[in-house]
Amino acid sequence: MLRHFKSSILTIAAALSLFTSVAHGQNGPSQKKFDIAPIFGYMTSSDLEDSAGNDLSMSSEPHFGAALSWQESPNRQGQVLVNYVSHEFDNTSAGNSEDLDILYAHFNGVALFRQSNYISTFSFGLGGAYMDSAHESALYPSATLAFGTRYEMQSGFAVFTELRGYATVTDEDDEFFCEDQTCYAEFSNPVYFDASVSVGVAFSF
């Protein structure tokens, strides 16, 4: 767990250094423009496995988050994105349900393709995923990729939609879903996937 934590912190620090240096190099202080945006949507994930190797389906759940973006150029943004979701799956050995809470935090680069007030967006980011089960929590390195649309309804206000995927590198040796030396679930692959459909509003200042 400590190894994953150090790796995630280094990834986040490197991404932050990259984005902030580009932002300062492209824009002077008087030219900066920021967006803050609440985000809501629905998220689905890859499955887990039980101790016999059978699939354990994860529930699709609402998610919510927020993004802070800064303008690097007319067609580029840097962004800090935080998103939270709580998935549920059946613990067949205990006959009850379990939660997997995930908090994503990423530094993103966003490309803007403008057509008047209508904008298509593409973004890629690096960061971490903090996962919390009933028995253990851990921080894993994570990447995210998204496509979206944005409509600037008036100066300082826009509405946007987004399709986003998350890929998180997990450790199959972690006893993340274990209790009293018994593991009732495990990650089925070394990479855990989430996908979301989101809407939001952006306020510029």
Secondary structure, DSSP 8 states (H G I E B T S, - for coil): -HHHHHHHHHHHHHHHHHHHHHHHHH--GGG--EEEEEEEEEEEE--EE-TTS-EE----EEEEEEEEEEEEETTEEEEEEEEEEEEEEEETTTTEEEEEEEEEEEEEEEEEEEETTEEEEEEEEEEEEEEE-SS-EEEEEEEEEEEEEEEEEETTEEEEEEEEEEEEE--TTS-TTEETTEES-EESSSEEEEEEEEEEEEEE-
